[in-house]
């Protein structure tokens, strides 16, 4: 299994996810090499180098490992977007990931 060509978790939030949805935030714990994402009543937990992650306590499996690069937690955006019902696309011309997420009241 190879590492994903991932995106920085905090980068997704600084790009607007946290501003658009006040009920969401990420947390990276360097000591355990793990990250937690809260989005309203949903909790996703990842650990760098481990293929198992949890969504609301239910285990799921990734086919691309999350990893830490220069202190930033990196993961394939699919494993953030799909469990939360977000759609996403890759814009090759601009090297941009476009994420559309539903409004949560």
N, C-alpha and C positions, 0 to 999 in steps of 0.2 A: 504494500500500500504506500502510495506516495503522499507527500504533503500536498495540500491544495494550493493552487495559485490564488491565495485568499486575499481578502480585504481586511483592513484594520477595523476591529470592532468599534473602537472609539471614533474612527473616521466616519462610520455610518451615522453615528449620532451627531457629530459636529456638523455633518452635512445637512441636517434638518430633521432627522427622526425625532429627536428629543423636543425640538421646538414645536413640531406639529402635533405631538401627542404628549401632553404633560404627564401621562401615566406611565411613561417608559424610562428606563435607564439601564446602562450596563455597569458591571463591576468586575474588574480584573484583580485577582489576588496573586501577586508574583510568587509568593512563598510556595503555593500549591500549584502554580501554573494553571489556574482554572479561572473561568469567567462565568458570571451569572447575568442573565438578561431578564428583566422584569418588563412586561408589557401588559398593563392593567392587571388582570387576574391570572396571567400566564407567567410561568417561570421556566426558563431554559438554562440548563447547566452544562458547561463544556469543560474538558480538561485537555490540555495540549498533549498530543501524542497518543491519545486514547480514542478508539473508534466509537465507544458508547457515550451517548449524551442523554440527558433526560429532559422531557417536556412534561411539566406538571407531575413529576415523579415517575412517569412512564419511560422506560428505557427505549432508545432508538439507536440505530447504527448509522454511522457516516461511512461513505466510501472514499473520503478524502480527509486526512487528518488536520485538525486545528494545530497551530504551532505558535511559538512566541518568536518574534523577530525584533531585535533591538528594543526589548521592553514592551512591544505592542502585541496584543493578542490578535492573531490572524485566523480567519476561517472562511470557508467557501460560503458565499452569501445564501446559497440554497438552504443550508442548515439553520439559518436564522429566519429566512423569509417563509419557507413552506410551513413550518409548524405554527406560524402566526397568521397564515392566510394572506400574506403579502404576495403580490406578483412582482417579477423582476425581469430585466432584460439587460443584455450586454450590448453597448454601442461601440463596435470595434473601431470606428473612425476616430472617436474621441477618447477611447480607453476609459469609458464611463459606465458604471452600473446604475441603471435607473430602477428605483424601487417605488412601487405604488402600494400604499397601505390604506386599509379602510379607516374611516373616521370612527373613533370610539368616544361616545358621549361621556 
